[in-house]
Amino acid sequence: MAEFSYKIEQLELESLAQPSKITKKDQELIGTFQVDNVFNIAQSRVGVGVYSVSNTLLEYVEDYKDYTFGANAQAQGDRGASIITIDPEKDIQELKYDTGDVRILYNFTNNVYSET
């Protein structure tokens, strides 16, 4: 059985180099706001994109749930936790991309427009 060696590197988001879909005119309408850095299981979502080394999207998992809250998660009462743990190597293996080079991108979102 072949053995694989994984090299996990954190890349800057700019390395995916995708053109912005927001026009300059639209950017002028968008204000700034403080981002909540607490992960609330009821409201927050994680999506995972698997990309080739040439930045082609191979697969997107919209509702990724394979994260954990470690002992150092610093629970914020009912609001959630400020630290979650993910394992890119395990995710690549479970998504069956363990035989070549890929990039994996985690998207953390919180639906501030939800009715709940």
WORA-V621033 format. One record per backbone hydrogen bond with DSSP energy under -1.0 kcal/mol. NH is the residue of the N-H (numbers start at 1). CO is the residue of the C=O. If there is no record, write none. Layout:
nh:NH co:CO
nh:NH co:CO
//
This chain:
nh:15 co:12
nh:16 co:13
nh:17 co:14
nh:27 co:23
nh:28 co:24
nh:29 co:26
nh:39 co:81
nh:44 co:40
nh:45 co:109
nh:47 co:107
nh:48 co:61
nh:49 co:105
nh:50 co:59
nh:51 co:103
nh:52 co:56
nh:55 co:52
nh:58 co:50
nh:59 co:50
nh:61 co:48
nh:64 co:46
nh:68 co:85
nh:73 co:70
nh:76 co:80
nh:79 co:76
nh:81 co:39
nh:82 co:73
nh:83 co:73
nh:85 co:68
nh:91 co:87
nh:92 co:88
nh:93 co:89
nh:94 co:90
nh:95 co:91
nh:96 co:93
nh:97 co:92
nh:103 co:51
nh:105 co:49
nh:107 co:47
nh:109 co:45
nh:111 co:43
nh:112 co:110
nh:114 co:111
//
